[in-house]
């Protein structure tokens, strides 16, 4: 249900898929409209075999480039340190829990 909800609100022009030499997806970012109308990085995923190569940061950076002048938010599950580091490296600032 949650993924179906995000898919309905996906912003295809700003969502990015990185592919390997064999044209298989290796990393992706999904940008979607939040329920309150905000723009947000809904999901970032990297194939485990490709982790540690900067692909997560690359797909999020490409998504941000497709959204010039737009405030973009990201939700991170508490304790997801890799995602926190990735977003901090792209100048995202932690604002606290969503209420």
N, C-alpha and C positions, 0 to 999 in steps of 0.2 A: 504494500500500500504506500509506504513512504517513498520508494523509488518511483512508483507510478505518478505520485503527486509532483515530485521534482521534474519528471519528464514533461509533464503538462506545462510547467512554467520555465522550461529550459530556454536559454538564449543561445540559439545555434550559432549565431555570428560571433559569439565570444567564447564558446566552448571549443576546446582544442584537444586533438588526439595526436600523439607522437607515434610514429611507426618505425620499426626496425628495417633492416635491409631486405627482409623477406615480406615486407608490407603488413606485418602483424602488429597490432597495437601494443605499445610497451608502456605508455603513460597517457593520462588524460586528465583534463579539468572540465568540470561541468559548472557553467555559470547559469544561474536561474534568478527569477524574480522571487523575492521573499514574499511571504503572505502580506506583509505591510507595504509592498511595492518597492522595497529596497533591492539593490542588485547585490548578489552574493555568490561567492565561491561555495557551491553546494557540496562538491566532492572533488577530491584529488586522489588519483590512484596510480601506482606504478607497479608493473610486473615485478615480483620479488627478484627475479634473475637480473633485473636492470636497476635495482635500487643502488643508491650511492653514486650515481653518475650525473646528478643535477637535473634529471628529467622532470621531476615534480616541480622544481623551481622554474624550469623552462616553459612548461605548459601553463603554469599560473601567470608567469610574466607575459606570455603571448596573449592570454586572456585579458590581462590588464591593458595591454597595448590596443586591443580591440574596443576598449571602453574609455577613450580619452575624456577627461573632465568628469567622469562618473565616480561618485563615492561607492566603493566596493567593500562589502563586509564578508567575513568568513566565520563560520562556526567551527569550533574545535572541541571534541570531547575531552573532558578533564583527564589529564594524564597522557594525552597523545603528544608526547614531547617531540617526535619527529615533525609533526605538522606545525607545532608551535615554532620550532626552529626555522622551518621552511618559510612560514609566513613572516616571521620577524626579519628574515634575510631580505624580504621584498618590501620592507618598511611598514608592514601591518603593525598596529599597536593594540595591545590587549586593553579592552575596555571593561572587562568584567563579565560576570554571568548574565545570560539573557533571562529576563524575568517575565 
